[in-house]
Amino acid sequence: MGKKFLIKSIILGLITNFLLPIPVIGEEVKEEKVKKAEELPEVVVTGEKIITPTKETAETVFTGTGITKKGIELSGEKGSSNVWSVLNFLPGVLFESPDPTGISSTQRTIIIRGVSGSLGTMSVEGVPVYGGNPIGPREYIFDLDNLETINVYKGVSPVDLGTGAGTRGGTVELKPKWAKDKLGFEFKQSLGMNDYTKTYARIDSGKITPLGTKFSLSYSYTEADKWRGKGEIGPRNNVNFTFVQPIGDRINIKFWANYNDIKHHKYASLSYQDAKRDRWLDYNEDFTGDPQKDWYYYKYQKIGWTNYDYYGFIDVKLLDSLMLQLKPYYRDEEKDDWSGNSRIPGPGGQRPGLTWSGWEVKRKGILTQLIFDFKLVKGILGYNYERQEWDDRPSKNYWLNPDGSLTFIGWGRFTKSISDGFSSSPYFKLSGNIGKLNWQGGIAYIKKKDGKSEGYITQYNGTTPYLVREPKLDYGGRSYSAWVPSFGLSYAFNDKIEVYTSFGKTFQTPYMYMPIVNLYYRLYNKFKKMGITLDDLFNDYKCEETYNWDLGLRFRTEKFELYPTIFYSKHKNLNTPFTPGWKDPDDPTKPLIDPQTGRPVSFNTFIGKAKGYGFELASTFYLTDKIAFFFNPSYVKMKYDGDIVSGGTVYPVDGKQVIGVPERMLTTGLIARYKGFEITPRFRYVGSYYGDFARTEKVAGYEVFDFLVSYNKEEIKSLRLKNVRLSLEIDNLFDRRYIFGTSNSYYPGVPFTVFGSISFSF
């Protein structure tokens, strides 16, 4: 406690010394240019932008929000390694993670307008970046020092952005920092509490004559200790490569490659009461020699992910008004996961032990599109095709011995992929304007097919396990499709005020396969007697669908920018708990019980409905040419449309707020500059919400103060250094204690944490 108090005292003293000399005077700061993000008609403002309205190629209506390089910088150290951390200051967005560094790959949550952001799309200039198990974007595989901007679409999604697995949770488009025209080198070193360290370096070749070739190569290394419990977050190795080659005046070829490898121990998820009671509670720190306790040992709870991404971008200018774009891509993702379990089945019963699971998936695809810009209309005609090759490696079960050794006791789920999955999406959009009225419309047809898997079951010859082919465990090969339209209108009263509306549909292909597969394995003997196959449990699997409507205003002057939006959404076919009411085949007078929960068998399938509406405001006020104030409140109402039956219990949730979704949120702060210093105090408020269907576990609202101070100098001529920046970041300045999560999967919020960094280029 004494050491912690001393650290806080020193830092608060530094803050006071920085704040006292700042007068309200200033100098004009140049507006940051956003590459490839089309902006509203220019209005000269005296502050540097952190967000800006955006639209995609061949569009006329601004329906997205662009986060500039300055906005990425203001997200702090965790925002340098995690895209979702950067989104956190936008209205209507909630991101939480037990990891203060932002580099861990799991156990985080993001909510966008009441919908999980893991159900959204992330792309690199339209090429989707996503995975499965768990489904969703891979926001942790990038080093954000290699990005220029981030575009976010919360409701309606542009039809030409790669859909990945779906768009219900919003669409995020990353714009890379491509190789530069001039030779250069960038370096950044960061340090922080819990032995955090990150080293980043990048070199740009500049244009190489006579062909005008240019490339960049960057590398970063990151690691830290967990802040609660023993264990490490990292090491994380990241490599990024870009290549640009023009061919004459009409062809431009770009190549983008990214490698990310992360290994880390997990944070323990806690019950509601434990999370409230003890913020330091985690996995066991010591090995005792008692398997009944040691399955919970922290070294047995670890995970690793490796991602390889290779994307090509070929632009061919066929005519002055006609462009052909080809975007071939390939990505490879591998997962390696160890988890302790108190009940591992084997010959003669269950004992404590460990389960290893892992898989590899390869995705190969291409986006092809014709972009035209004629006098009265412009648009895109495109097609996206992708094939997925799954190698779902069989999970392995081990019993834990008192000396720490492991005895292989058989396979858990064993499903072997026997065919590839694929997705196919033609799309088309048109846009134009009639005077001050802008219009656009588009439609995409999404078709996806799962690969087929055949199943095996573990049998025993005495104590020796062996595999037996079991057709009842076969599943997959199902097809899903959806029409996805989008429309938009805007009217510009002048160069400062524009009103817009957009309407469209978003979708999500089915997910959460493994919980059902695992359920079937747990109750294999029961289901076999009942004549139920694994594939039968997927009969209600279908695409989730959401209809979105936005009405917004863009209001920009020299002194402020206001972007208010009201929105409405209607959701159907949502992934929802379901209790089929099966009877035990060995005793028909009793319900079929899931041994893992001790309650009637229940599983999630796609039968739910919900409605949402709300208001959000993104705003920046330029109080002087040295001080800017941002204020981003939101109100989100996401209500169940119908009651839910889970574990045999009926929960009367019709018309009530969806669990895990706060109604009220606010992010606000100041950006103050003086003689190279920049100070940014930030405040984030998250309202209360319920974490369970019974509405007995209320997660209290909380507020967190962060503080970022930096010193920036354009050039130190004597050292030949440019863009020198020294920064100090304090997250959760007043060490606010809070929890987040849902349904027996809660986490304490990160405590008071300090980071510092130095960066420069030459």
C-alpha positions, 0 to 999 in steps of 0.5 A: 500500500505504501509503494502504491501511495508513493507512486500516485503521489509522484504522478499527481505532483507531475500532473500539477506541475504540468497543469499550472503553467498553461494559459488560454492562448495559442497557435493554429494547429493544422488539420490532419488529412485523412487518407481515402476518407471522404470528408464533408465540405471543408470548414476551417477549424482551429483544432486538430480533428480526432473524428470526422464524418466518412463515406466509402468509395462511390457514396454521397451520404456520410454515414460513418465516423472516421477516427483520425491518427490523432484519435488513435493516439489519444486512446493511449498505450492499450490503443496502440495494440487493440483496435477496439480500445480506440473505439471506446471513446465513441458514443454508443460503444463500450469496450472492456477487458481485464487486460490493461495492455490491450494485447490479450486475445480473449476475455474482452467484450465490446458492445456497439449500440447494444449489440456485441461488436464480435458480431461485426465486421473488421476489414483492411480496406474492405478485405475481411479480418475475422475468425471462428471459435470465438467468432468475430474480428481479430482486433488484437493482431494489429500494431496501430502505429501502422494504421492511418485511420479507422472508419466505423459504421454502427448501423447500416454497413456499406455493401462493398466492405467485406462482410466476414461472418456478419455486420450486426455488430457494426463495421470497422474499416482499417486504413493502413499507413502505406510505405512512404515516399521518403526514406525514414525510420520510426522508433517507439519504446514504452514501459509501464507497471506490471513490467510492461514493455513494448518496442516498436520500430519501422523503416520506410524505403522511400521511392526507389528509382527508376520504377517508383517502388517503395516498401515499409517493414515494422516489428514490435515486441510486447509483454507484461505480467498480469496485474492480478494473479500470477502469469504473463501477458505475452510475449507478443510479436508483430511484423507488418510489411507494405509494398507499393508499385505503380505501373505507368499512370493507370496501374497501381499494385499494393501488398500488405502483410501482417504477422501476429503471434501472442501467448498469454495466461488467462485471467480467471472469470469470476462469479458475481459475488466473488468479483464484487468481493475481491478484485485480486482473486484469480487462479491458484498461484501455487502448485499443491500436489492435490489434483482437486485444487491444482486443476485451477493452477494458473500455469494450466490456463493459457492460450496462444494465437498465431495469425498470418495475413496477406492482402493484395490491392490492384487498381487498374484505371480502364478509363478516366471514369472506370476503375477495376479493383482486384483484392486477392487475400489469404489468411491463416489462423492457429489456436492453442488452448489449455484449460483446467477442469475439475471433471474430466471423464475417463474409464471408471468416472471423472477426475480433475485434469486438463483439456487441450484444444486447438485448430487451424483455419485458412481463408482464401478469397478475392474481392473484384469490383468495377468502380464508375463515376459518370456525370449523373451517377457513380457506383460499384459493381462487385463480387466477393468469394472466399473459401475456408479450410478448417483443420479442427484438431481433436481436443485431448483430455488428461488426468492430473497426477499429484506430481504434476504429470499428465495421463492422457485419457482420451479425446474430447470432441473429435470432429474431422472436417471433410469439406471446405466452407465458402461464402459468396457475395455479389453486390451493387450500389449507385449514388448521385445528387440532385442539387443539395440532395444526395442519395445512394442505394445498394444491395448485396446477396450473401450466401455462406455454406459450412464445411461438413464434419464427421464425428468420432467417440472415445472408447476404452480397452481397459484404460487405453483409449481409442477412437470409433467412428460415430455418424451420429456426431456428424454435422455441418454442410448447411447453407445460409443466405440473406439479402442485405439492402442499404439506402441513404439520403442527405440534404446540405443546407450549406457547407456547415449543416447537413441532415441525413437518414439511412436505412438498411439491413445487417446480418450475422451467420450462425455461431456458437457451434462448440457449446452444442458439440460439447453438450452432445458429447457430455450426453452422448449416451442419453442422446443415442438412446433418444435417437437424436443426432448432433446435427438435429441440434442445429435445426434452428440455426439461421442467420440473425437479421437486423433492420437499422434506421438512422437520422442524423445531423452534421453541424460544423463551424469554426468553433464546434462540430456536432454530430447527433444521431437517433437510431432504431433497430429491430432484430430477429433470429437472435442467438437465445437460450432454449430448453426443449423439455426432453425427458431422461430416457432412463427415467421418463418421469424426470427431465434430462439433466445437463451434468455440467449445470445440474439443470434441465438441458438447455442450449442456445439457438436462433429464435430470439427477438429484440428491439433497440433505439437510442440517441448518441452525440459526438461533439468537439468544441474548440474553446480556443486554438489551444484547448478543445473539449470533446463530449460524447454521450449516448443512450441505448435502449435494447429490449427483449421481445419475448420471454426466455426459457433457459435451464427449464426456468422461464424468465419474464424479460419481455420489454426489459433491457438486454443483459450486459447492455448499459443504457447510459454512457459518456466519454468526455475530456479536454485536449490542451496544448502549450509550447509542445506540451499536450494534456488530455484528462479523460472521463468515462461513465458507464451506467448500470445494467443486469448481468443475468436473466433473473435480474438479481445480479446488478452491475453498478455503474462506474466512472473512470478518470484517465490522464495523458500528458505528452511533450512533442517537438517537431525536430531536434536538429542536433540529433537529426531527430523528428517528431519526438514525443514523450508521453505519460499515461495514467489509466483509472487515475483514482483507482475506481473499483468496478466489475463488468461481465454477465452470467457468472463470467465477471471480471474486476475492472483494471486498477490504477495503471501507469505507462510511459513512452518515447518515440521519434523518427529520422 
